[in-house]
Amino acid sequence: MERTAASRSIDTRMNGNLADAVSFVREDVQKMKAYAPGEQITGCIKLNTNECAWGPAPAVLKAVCAVTEDQLRLYPSPMSDKVRKAASEVFGVQPAQVLVGNGSDDCLTIIMRTFSQPGDTVACAWPTYSLYDTLASIQGVGIQHVDWLAQPDPVLGQTDGVPGWHLPITGLLQTGARVVFIANPNNPSATRVPLPALEYLASHLKGILVVDEAYIDYALDGDGMAASFLGKLDAYPNVLVLRTFSKSYSMAGARLGLMFAHAELIDHMNKVKDSYNVNALTQLAGEAALLDPDPNPNPNPNPNPNPNPN
């Protein structure tokens, strides 16, 4: 059907209006590269996003199925109080030291909002989790990549670690970054930074050190707490520790993460988080997962004879 002059005129105006609207998008956002989440596909063994191979604990499913009408009708706890309390009991901290996020990615966003502003610099050992770059771009801050080292940083002398994946302490300190991100164990290398290296960095850094422990439960034969920085948190008030429920808790679809820090820092970060950032169903699932004595009932406890990050 032949288009009328009126319809062509409307299309022209719409195209012009769209161009005008796009012009209001921040210039740095127009230029930035979007983060590419792992593709969700079926009918195959899926490895691209490192989800757990088996489901969550039965207690988690039971808690979600028992949701009440009011729990859906009303807004959820804005601070996820029951999850905070359960996390404090499991990880040996005070509830005031816990912030609950809509996945640990939400915690990372909160960190960026709280500690950086346009013109600042953040840094990370590289290669690592690429979302750090995306969040820095959104916040309008620069991010410096510092390559992992083939040998231990000379400031430490001889220490444990994996050749090619030693923490570049000197290089990270030289960036002058307000925030330094270290994934431990690292993604994508599955290598672990020994705690003494992180302690040295934390004690010499004039800024905030974020230790992202998304994969920590897979370290040291599954003894995540032995590999974690959480036991040293009180001695380093400039350190934030992140955990996720997307990996070992088999709850990637629920979107739940934890951030641990000094209570005063948590208070400030609560100012910039979204008001009801974790939904009621996820809070129920998270509390159940934390309080379950066997939160990860793996039907095949040791499918790989050597599954541990070094």
N, C-alpha and C positions, 0 to 999 in steps of 0.2 A: 504494500500500500504506500502510495506516495505521501511523504510527510508534508504537512502544511507549513507555510511560512511562520505561523504562530508557534508550532512545536519546535521548529529549528531555532527560533528566537529564544524560547525557554531554555533549550539545551545550551545555547551560547551563554546565557546569563548564569546558568548553573555552573558551567565550567569556569567562568570568570569568578564566581563566588567561591568555588572550591580553591582556586589558586590563591585568592585573597585569604581564605581561612588557613591554608597550609603555611602561608607566609608568617603567621603568628606562632607557629611551632618554633621553639627555641632553636637557634642555629646549630648549637652543639648537638641537640637531639636529632636534627635532620641529618647530621654528618655521622653520628655514631653508628657502630655496628651492633645490631640486636643480638642478645644472647640466644643461642639455638638450643632449646631443650631437647632431650633425647626423644626420638620418634617412638610413639607407642604403637607397636605392631603385635599381631597375634599369630598363632600357628607355628611358632618356632621357639627355640631356646633363646631367651632374650637376655643379652648381657650389656646392652649399650648404656643403661642408666644405673647399673649396679643395685637393682632391687633384690631383696632377699628371695631365695628360691622357694621358700615355704611360707605358709601363712602365719598370722599373728597368733598369740596364745588364745586358747578358748575363752579365758576370762575377758579378753578384749571384745570378742564377738558377743558374749553374753551381756556385757555392759552396754554395748550399742543397741542391742535388741530390746533392752529393758528401758529405753528412753521413755519418759513420760510426756504427756501432752503439754504440761506446763514447761518442761525443759525445752521444748521446741517453741512454745508460744512466747516465752519471756527471753529477754536478752541474757546472754551467758555472763558468768563472772568476768568482769573486765580484766582482772589480774590473774585469772585461772587459779584461784586460791587453793583448791584441792590438789591440783597438779603441782603447784609450788610446794605444798606441804609434803606430798608424797616424794617429790624429788629431793627435798631436804633430808628426808629420812634415809633414802637410798644412797645418796652421795655424801652424806655427812657434813652438810652445810646448814646455815640458817635459811628459813623461807625468804627472808629479806635479801638474800644473796642470789635469788633465782628470778629470772625473767622468762616467761613462757611466750614462744613465738609461733606464728603460722608457718611452721617449718623453720629450720635454722637459716634459710635464706632471708626470712623476715627479720631474724636477729641481726644478720649482716646489714640489712637495710637500716635498721635502727642504729647500729654502730656508725654507719656513714652519716646519718642525719645528726647524731649527737656530737661526733668528734671532728668532723671535717666541714669545710665550707669552700666555696669557689676560690681557687688560687692555691689551696693547700696541696700537699703531696702525701700519698700513701704508697706503700711498697709491699712486695711479696717476693719470696723465693720463686724462681721460674724454671720450668713450667709447673703449673698448678691449676687449681680450680678457676676456670675462666670467668665465672660470674663476678669475681672481685673487680675485674676490668670494667664490666658493664655497670656495676653499681658506682664505681668511681666516675664514670662518664656521666651518669644520671645526676650525680651530685655536683658535677662541674669541677672535680679535682683531678690532678694528674696522678698517674700511677707509674711507679718505676719497677721494672722487673730486674731482679738480681739473680744471675745463674747459680744453680747449685754447684758445689765445688767437687772436684775429683778427689781431693784429700781434705782432712780436717782443717778448719780454719786455724792459722798459726796462733791465734789468741788462746786457743784451747789446748794446744799441744796434741798428743796422741789421745784419741778417744774412740768410742764405738761409733758405728755408723756404716753406711754403704758407700763404697767408692763411686764417685760420680753424683752422689746425692747427699753430700755433707752440707750442713747449714752455713750459708755465706754470711756469717755474723758481721764481719768488718764491712762488707759491702752494704748490708742493710743499714748499719749504723751511719754510714757515710751519706745515705740518701737524705737524712734529716727529716724523715717521714713522721707525721703525727700519728699514723697508725700503720702497723706492720701485721700482715696476715700470714700465718703459717698453718697449712693443713697438715695434720699429724695424726695418723699416717697420711702421706701425701697422695693426692689424686693428680696425675694418673700413675705414678711410679710404684705405689704400694710400699713405699719405704718410710721408716720411722726415724724421727729425730730424737736422739737420746735426751733425757730430761736435763742433764747438766748443760747442754748447749742452749736449750731454751731458757734455763735459769740465767746463764751468762748474758744472753741477749736481753732478757727482761730487766736485769739489774743495771745495764749500761744504756738502755734505750730511753731517750728523752721523749717519750710518747707512749702510746697504747699498743700492747702486744695482744693480738687475737690468735689463740690456739684453737683451731677448728678441728675438733675430734670426731668428725662424722664416722670414721672407720675404726675408732680406737678399740671397739669391742672385738675386733678381729686380730688384734696384736697380742703377742706373748701368749700363744695358746689359748686365746680367749679371755685372758686376765686383763681386761681393759683398764681396771683401776690401777694396776701396777704400772701401766704405761702412761697413765693420765697425769696431767698437770694439776688436777683438782686437789690432790693432797698437799700441794704447795701454794695454793691460791692465797691463803691468808698472809703469806710472807711477801707477796708481790701485788700490791694494790693497783698496779698499772696493767694487770693481765686479765683478760676476759677469756673464758673457756666455753666453747660451743659443743653441744651434743644434738643429735638428730634421732628421730624415731623411724626414719625412712629406710634404714639399713638393717641393723641387727634386730630391731623390734618389728620388722615386717609391716610397717604402717606408712609407706610412702604416700598412699592415697588419702590418708587422714591429714597430712600436713601439720606436723608438730615438731618443734625444736625447743631446746633449753639453752639459756645463757647464764653462766655463773660469773659473779664478780663481787667486788666489795659492795656492801649495801648502799653506800652513798652514790656510787656510780649507777647502780640499778635504779635508784630513785630518779636520777637525772634522765636515764634512758626511758623510763616509764612515761616521762613527759612527752616524748616524741613518737611513741608507738601508736598505732591505731587504737581507738577506744575499746572496741570489742574485737580484738585481732584473732582470737581463737574461738571457733564455734563450739556449741554445747556438746555435740556428738564427739568431737575430737577431744574435748576435755574429759569426757567420760572414758573414752578409749585410753587416753594417756594415763589417767589415774589408775585404771585397771592394769595396764601394762607394767607400770612402776611397782605396784603392790603385789603383782603375781610372783610367787617364789621361783617360777620357771618361765620367764617371759618369752623364751624363744625355744619352743619344743621341737627342735630339729629332728625329723624322723631318721636322719642319717648323720650322726654327730661328727663324723670325720670323713667326709667324702674325698678330701684331698690329703695325702700323707704329709704335706708340708704347706699348709694354707696361710702361714703367718707372715705379715709384713716384717721385714728385718728390723 
